[in-house]
Amino acid sequence: MRRIEDTDIYFACHEHALAVLDSTQTSWIPTGWASSPPNTEPDSSTARVHEARKGSNSLRRSEQRELARLRASADLNDVQAEEWNAPLDPEWQTVATKAADALTSEHNEVTRTRSTHDVALTRGTSVAVTEARKVMRFEMQGDAPTREGQTATLITQFDKYEVEVVAVYGTEISLSVSNSCPELESATLRCDLSWLLGRQLERLKGLLIDVGQFHTTAALDVVLPGRGAGAPASDTPALPELNRAQRNAVCQGLGDGLTWLWGPPGTGKTTTLSVLIRELLARGKRVLLTAPTNAAVDVALTGFLNHVDGFEIGDVVRVGEPATDALTGRPVPVLTDEVTAMRGESVAARRVELEKETRELRQELRRITKPKDADVPADANRVRAIEAQIARNRAMSKELGKILADVRRKVCREARLVAATTHQAVLDTLADAVFDVVIIDEASMVSAAMTMLAAGLGRGHTVIAGDFRQLPPVSVSEEPHAKLWLRRSSFESAGIDAAVRAGRPLPNLAVLDVQHRMHLKIAESVSDGFYPEHRLATAESVIRRHRVTSALSDAPILVLDSSALSPRAARKHGLHSRYNPMHAQLAAALMTTLSEDVTAALISPFGSQAALLAALLDPSSARHAASTVHRFQGGEANVVLFDAVDTAGGGMKLHQWFARGHSGSDGARLINVAASRARDQLILVADLGRIHRSRTTVDAVRKFTAASLAEAEFLTWKDVVTLSGSPTTQELGLDRLISDIGVARDAIDIWSSDLDPRTARPVVDALADVAGEVPVSVWYQPSRSGDLPDVLAPLRYSSVFLRPCSPIRESTAVVGDTLWTASSPLLAADPGRVLRTASSRLAPAVRRALLRRKTAHSPGSGDFAEACACGRLLVREEAAGGPRAGVWSACRRCDDPRMSKRANSRR
């Protein structure tokens, strides 16, 4: 039995409110639910009082007096929330119950598959520091299934810290954490995948019991067809800075009721909203501006700040952490943490002081309990005294945090404009806030359920802005009611999209139709495919402006058709998101054609490929970005390289993003967003034989692609790899691979589904020579019998990791900082077209994508394959989908593949 340390008991009792030490610090006194008689449950009012007193009861009277004084210094003693009894809509209970059922299904599915997820973080650095918080940026060694604004746990060697996810961009993640967190080179991020769903569900269930100040009619107007239409304002100012459609949108938005603002890409939606907010504030309205991501909120708020001359401290506040530092340290602060720190300066200073003291006490406690001289016993009295002080400090710090939270809520209640992500609508900061007007930007990415919860914070004057031809919300549940509420935005649930397709005019739909971003030819292709009902007109300023393109060509559309190269796509770690190393190698060559004055975005539908593209960029340069299409919605660049990834090589089905391209589909929306990010030049890297020529359905995606190809200048893969300065070259044969192996000073990983003796033997001999100096792994697809190929026999009992795996889609070698790929299996009799790229960032990124993780019954990277009793190596079997989805190990001779589950359990 494991002995429980005193410190473990102490922190468990304190964290879970089980007990506190008495005044003599010698015995424990039960508190909270631990002190209640069994089978009793206090009513809700008693529970709230108990929760309020629970923390302060463990504090000394002097500390309680200090808390009262600090609360008074923050001007909180006379705080009263605005009382307003919202009307109860007769349809509320029915509709809200359906939405709650959908959230329950989604929550159950997320927690069933995996409720938490750990991601290793490296290369940590602080990028912004305020009085109470700091923003740290890390490189992720895996995918983080989390959203901007979500909370997570940062785990270090000794402590844990609650963090807020500020931004996820390619492989980088920015986190907002308390100033008490030290500088970190590495850590682990633990993501609670169900956190946001849980808060939405909790909020909605509470509103089914008591709506309080929540405006149920305003909430239902945005999700039910034919409701909430209001008349435009009759006294709109001239607004010369806007065009006709934008002025009409502002006029509509100033009127009471519900306004739908459809803003296709580049049509000035942000400018329109900025002017609308300015005019609403001038009329004395209190406004909530919200959007699904921190980046979208920052863009909208910054646009507004550019249209106003000045305001007082506290008039405009930004809830949460911004995605960039553009809103930090302004002459008139707008971040709630900055305004809160000013109004509760003494509270914040005291909390920082306590956290510093607690950190020093913990360090002292570790020195005492783990002395260098093991024969020296710890001073028990000193240990207990330190533990007690730590507990008191933590209790005090928690109470100070509650005071600051109250200050933050007061700041939001008194502000004229509050900007926040949509998820903040279900959190405590805005729980008792009421607004005259609610504006939801980028609403196509917000689920109908979340839009409803945000709109209910207003009094019925609501503006829903976005583009329902761009990316939709994301959910995992396949239940029909979950899809209705979580995969559709309010544009779909309220019938706006259907009305546009049917050509039915809507009186409260304002449409922006003049785009100011894309080159004329790009805009025409986007209109052909995705906006046939309202084609985009191009502003004269776009036609006249100076264009910035790659040095390769000034054509507005460039197409690199990789069909002739026959690249191979694979799945990250064998099971997950798709990636294409050859396309990344071509992109590496194309990057050499971009000059210093070009802003470029490398985007892909798949997160794994986005990580490879990010490895091509200089981390110190802010001119270029790499991202998934989803993350880059709302962004723009002079040159956009869109990597479609999907190819005929690798044996996978065409992804539905390309297979199903009808108007309103996920594929049409994704490709629309990708293409419309480009200002001057769109570069498409794709296997056109796979994603275009083999498809016969004439849908939105095909119309866009056909229009683009009609205007495009075409490149071949040979044009690209022969560019001057290209890190990627074509290789004839594998002689240079053998040379690279001979001089390797880092790990070597080779993936080939076929092993021809004449091709493989020189490579195997080279691997055997260096196996004792660097880690060497060979992944191969075994024969049906599972016998070890003769050519690998010399490595059977060496230090080389031999790993039979099925299927192997990769044809890759990563030799130190050099990446090799081939169109056919690399070690086959004819490897086909072979590319080599020397890159100290791309090669490790590909290695991270192709390496396998260890499972309970299947060894991963860094492990030798297990052997069956018959002597054959167990094969790692991988199935990405279907009834046998998963990973297991089996002997090809002794285990019937159909009995893989039994083979699994036997081991």
Disulfide bonds with the S-S distance in Angstrom:
none
